[in-house]
């Protein structure tokens, strides 16, 4: 299995785990996983989810207890809030991994 095939396999397994059965709405988790920039369609992720998803993706160190509490209240509990946060973090991580893999593949001085 090539590196790109292995990466695609691992990504699909992660995505399946994040988007499997859960307490949070599947469409919300899917949108949080796929959110790739602050200009994404706000209709897909409404408030208070948008704020937390953007923070998790771009500046997770800035997430506050209030951000999490707002999502907990809107989502209906800790588990649902965790699933939204996990989806956003996993999606951000996958995009970073993909960018790193592309950079390595495109590097002309990288060893084979």
PyMOL commands that set and color helices and strands:
alter all, ss='L'
color gray80, all
select helices_A, chain A and resi 3-18+26-34+49-58+60-62+65-75+78-106
alter helices_A, ss='H'
color red, helices_A
deselect
rebuild
show_as cartoon
